Amino acid sequence: MTPDNDPLTHLDWPFMEPKHRLLACELEAWARDLRIPQLEDHQPSRETVDSACRQLVKALGDAGFLRLCVDLGGGSDSRLDTRSICIAREIFARHHALMDFAFAMQGLGSGAISLVGTALQRSLYLKDVAAGKRIAAFALSEPDAGSDVGAMQCTAERIGESFVLNGEKTWISNGGIADFYVVFARTPGSQRSNGISAFIIDAGTPGFEVAERIDVISPHPLARLSFKGCRVPEAQLLGEEGGGFKLAMQTLDIFRTSVAAAGLGFARSAMNEALYRANTRKIFGSTLGSLQLVQSKIAQMACSIDSSALQVYRAAWLKDQGKRVTREAAMAKLVATESAQIVIDQAVQIFGGEGVRVGSKVEQLYRDIRALRIYEGATEVQEVIIATDVLRSAQRANQASVSEVCA
Ligand code: COS
């Protein structure tokens, strides 16, 4: 990384507190010094990726950083400091996509337990997740229910004091290496967002199996899961029976902003690479950076990065004030991931042929960013969420004039 583009200046913005700068410096030093040889492999096998993730989770747990995304306290989401989660994801993503992944999935996978877990569930699962001793996964999507969560078909039928699950989940991050999965399933016969409940299902529970491992362009553990007569005791029900849809949305409200932060981290990494290239590559008797067409790209990239950072930390700060941030989190995710894709593409362009060489940093980033525009709510879903909220606010505003609001 070049020293001329300080990626921590935004920590002086009023969204932040002194503790955030301290945290960022600690995370930065840790991420820089961590040595996991498998992370250097540019075309890793599935086994290499699994092993790297396990080591990362353990290292993050040993360092105490997983406590940032796991609420060991009393069950209110306000205990999770969203700005700290975002700072961590931004820094980790700038160093390595899998470092960010390992951190984020411990948070997302256990997020619903942090929000509504009973004292017993919290003590059985959260401590180990925070210590990096158990790997967590969030199982919401299905083959025919990705963006449209309400179309979910996986069922959970209550039989006495147990629930029996039947169906499938897919695109489940950490699938195959997780020790437990937070699985969403519906009461047979229920419709749309009604009747969906959440369950904690341990790996190895009879009737549950990892049906298929899925390989993707930015490798990380991912799988399709199958449930056939999978019986779990009532004690594994998470939150209220039928409260699963809102619980999933509330979990996503916290972590969507952090996906935006990861996009920001990838963009910063691409920017650093592009700046180094622009300042050192000789062309037409000078450097690449002296060409105005390259300067135009650098200017656009710098604007995009600052715009994304503003959106990310506005949403994170609002969440930390205890506000509902459905709209702001969706805006941050949309802006930061879409613009990171463009920033990285521009960096590849600045590198020319070297930018598409397998194993170059910008080539890796080009693959790493793509999924962020799809997972935890595709860009199009964020647009629906934002537009619905804006339209609703406009209807409310029709009833209250601006002068009334300002009075
Ligand atoms: N927090 C709390 N409650 C929420 C909520 C949120 N963020 N979003 C929706 N709800 C509530 C609504 O208020 C509504 O409650 P009532 O029935 O009491 O009125 C209920 O949940 C249903 O909401 P809605 O009608 O908006 O649901 P839709 O079926 O129209 O779906 C979208 C809404 C598209 C936003 C939802 O399906 C979604 O987020 N999809 C993307 C899913 C996703 O991110 N998948 C990736 C999986 S993880 S990799």
Residues whose N, C-alpha, C, O or C-beta is under 5 A from the ligand:
A	BS01	COS	L140 S141 G146 S147 D148 V149 G150 S193 K246 M249 Q250 D253 T326 Y375 E376 G377 V381
